[in-house]
Amino acid sequence: MKIGVDAREFVATGKTGISRYLENLLTPLVGRPEWDLILFVPRGEFVPAGLCRPQVKAVTLPPWPTLLVDQVSLPSLAQRAAVDVFFSPYYKVPLTGRFQRIITVHDIMFLRRNELAPWRRHLIAIQLRAALGKADVILVPSDFTGCDLVNFEPRCQGKLHRFNFDLTEQWLSPPKPDTVAKIRQHYSNGKRFLLYVGNFRPHKNVDLLVQAFAGLVKACLAADWRLLLIGGDQENSLRITTLIAKQGLAEQILVYPNVNDGDLRGLYAAADWFITASGYEGFGFPLLEAMACGCPVICHLNTAIPEMVGKAALEISSLTVEGVGAALHQACRLAAAAKKEFVEKGFRQASRFAPGTAAAGFSALLATLRG
């Protein structure tokens, strides 16, 4: 059975959440004689080492505008390769071509929040409905996303497949204590720190983290602590770094745009707490990674976040400076025994997303389509 995959997320500049999802899903399928993978990749980019195998073929996409690649190049190349199933890690998919289609809808935040202009939301809604109509299977990573999608387009309910994403083995292997100590010294000058990992888009509410932490520092409640912000994005990083500078906290709030996976594991292990004030998530890899590395988490229990953390999180009562500040203050003062309970609950929760579960589910799904 030939599986065509939209693999445009495999780029040389770094791993995204979607590229991790793809790699986790596809790598265990390599070596299975019943599947041949055909990866449609961007020009000049690369295929991860785990997918560089004889039964995996990479087809280079032309450097065309995105819409032309989506609806002209991809269906033509997939048809030429005689794929049986086309798998998209996005909500978009070729609308023409004689093959079955599996799409992934991580969330529909772009329709639920006002971060995009109305005309763009309208066009995306048209594109999404078309993809939902053509798809044979729609993968969703959480019950929340499934319900949100059915509310948007009730006719897609029969195609939904609730699908747990999973962690890779590396997140379950704790770094050595001396490595953790070096990471702490390098990134926070040896100070205790709170950790955020992700982009800085408005729904992540990173500005609330900055303002709340600034309030604690100015009240002398976190003078020896640091807040580390790992990640960012091109559109919003300047806004956050400007806010940090205005607060006069450039030495206490540290931004690191690019951190490799090895250091990131060490940061999770070295951090006292992981915190996010996100107001919308369809899933949440950083939450799982933190818990798997023994870092307790602080979050607001909205959208899909309760499905990720269960009862393992210290809760932010409200997405306000006061609400975030109160949670930070509580975390910084929490007794070691109480904190250890959060860590242990986090380990148990993360174990629900054990390596291989996603690939096993995906393989079973492909078998039903083949049958």
Protein Blocks (a to p, Z undefined) as FASTA:
>chain_A
ZZdddfklpcfkbccfklmmmmmmmmmmgopakbccdddddehiacdfklmcfklccddd
dfbdfklmmmmmmmmmmmmnopabdcdfbfbdcfbdcdddddddfbjklmmpckbcfklm
mmmmmmmmmmmmmpmbdcdfbfklmmmmmmmmmmlmmmpccddddddfklmmccdfklmm
mmmmmmnnopacdddeddfbfklommmmmmmmmmmmmnopammbccddeeddfklmmmmm
mmmmmnopmmmmccdfbacfklmmmmmmmpmbdcdfbfbdfbdfklmmmmmnopacdddd
ehjlmmmnommbccdfbacfklmmmmmmmmmmpcfklmmmmmmmmmmmmmmmgghklmmm
mmmmmmmmmZZ
